[in-house]
Amino acid sequence: MAAMSQDSIPKWILIVCGLICLLGLFVGGSLYVSPGTFIPNVDFSSKGVQFLANMWAARQIAIAGIIGFSLLRKSVSMLRISLGAYVVMNVQDALIGVCGKDPGLAIGATFFGVLAGFMCFRLGRNSHA
């Protein structure tokens, strides 16, 4: 197997990050169109609640866009920064899930946060090899 160059991103990280990017774009778009899919017991007819759902959608699309741009540039440093932001977002989501007694959110956010954190660690190890 060929040695990995210092600036290369492992293929498995490219694939996983690509899937995370697509998931973020899908979730963000769905939040604009049908936010009730994600939280069925909330009345989204209120302007204030719809405003918050739109802010949530914008956050999802922004994070996905940043990760996607990092992948297109094939920039290890940009990808590490964008994954770091994704980790911070998921830590907060996991805490929200725990405090809100939503095990699905807590488990999902913990999984994606740990996965993104591991990819950051792996990318950091590659850049110092």
C-alpha positions in Angstrom: 0.0 0.0 0.0 1.4 3.4 -0.9 2.3 5.9 1.8 -0.1 8.7 2.3 1.2 12.2 1.6 1.0 14.8 4.3 -1.7 16.8 2.6 -4.0 13.9 1.5 -7.3 13.1 3.0 -8.0 9.3 3.5 -10.7 8.0 1.1 -12.9 6.8 4.0 -12.9 10.3 5.5 -13.8 11.8 2.1 -16.7 9.4 1.9 -18.0 9.8 5.4 -17.7 13.6 5.3 -19.5 13.6 1.9 -22.3 11.7 3.5 -22.4 14.0 6.5 -22.5 17.0 4.0 -25.4 15.4 2.1 -27.2 14.6 5.3 -26.8 18.2 6.5 -28.1 19.6 3.2 -31.1 17.2 3.3 -32.0 18.0 6.9 -31.6 21.8 6.3 -33.8 21.7 3.2 -36.4 19.5 5.0 -36.5 21.9 7.9 -37.4 24.8 5.5 -40.1 22.7 3.9 -41.5 20.4 6.7 -40.0 21.1 10.1 -42.8 19.0 11.8 -41.1 15.9 10.4 -38.3 16.4 13.0 -40.4 17.5 16.0 -43.9 16.3 15.5 -45.4 17.7 18.7 -44.6 21.4 17.9 -46.9 23.8 16.2 -44.9 25.3 13.4 -47.7 27.6 12.3 -46.5 30.2 14.8 -44.2 32.8 13.2 -41.7 32.7 16.1 -41.5 28.9 16.0 -41.1 28.9 12.2 -38.4 31.6 12.6 -36.4 29.3 14.9 -36.9 26.3 12.5 -35.5 28.5 9.7 -32.5 29.4 11.9 -32.0 25.7 12.6 -32.2 24.9 8.8 -29.7 27.7 8.0 -27.2 26.3 10.6 -27.5 22.8 9.1 -27.0 24.0 5.6 -24.1 26.3 6.6 -22.2 23.5 8.4 -22.8 21.1 5.5 -21.7 23.7 3.0 -18.5 24.3 4.9 -17.7 20.6 5.1 -18.5 20.2 1.4 -16.3 23.2 0.4 -13.4 21.7 2.5 -13.9 18.4 0.6 -13.9 20.1 -2.8 -10.7 22.0 -1.9 -9.3 18.8 -0.5 -7.8 20.9 2.3 -6.9 19.0 5.4 -6.7 22.1 7.5 -10.1 23.4 6.3 -11.7 20.0 6.9 -10.3 19.8 10.4 -11.7 23.2 11.2 -15.1 22.4 9.7 -15.2 19.1 11.5 -14.3 20.8 14.7 -17.3 23.1 14.3 -19.4 20.1 13.6 -18.2 18.5 16.8 -19.0 21.6 18.8 -22.5 21.6 17.3 -23.0 17.9 18.1 -21.8 18.3 21.7 -24.5 21.0 22.2 -27.1 18.8 20.5 -26.2 15.9 22.7 -26.6 18.1 25.8 -29.9 19.4 24.5 -31.1 15.8 23.9 -30.1 14.8 27.5 -31.7 17.8 29.0 -34.8 17.5 26.9 -35.1 13.7 27.6 -34.7 13.0 23.9 -32.6 9.8 23.7 -32.6 9.8 19.9 -31.1 13.2 19.7 -28.6 12.5 22.5 -27.4 9.2 20.9 -27.3 10.5 17.4 -25.5 13.7 18.2 -23.0 11.8 20.4 -22.3 9.3 17.6 -21.7 12.0 15.0 -19.7 14.1 17.4 -17.4 11.2 18.3 -17.1 10.2 14.6 -16.2 13.8 13.5 -13.8 14.1 16.5 -12.1 10.9 15.4 -11.8 12.1 11.9 -10.2 15.4 13.2 -7.8 13.4 15.2 -6.9 11.2 12.2 -6.4 14.1 9.9 -4.2 15.8 12.5 -2.1 12.6 12.8 -1.7 12.5 9.0 -0.5 16.1 8.8 2.2 15.4 11.3 3.4 12.1 9.8 
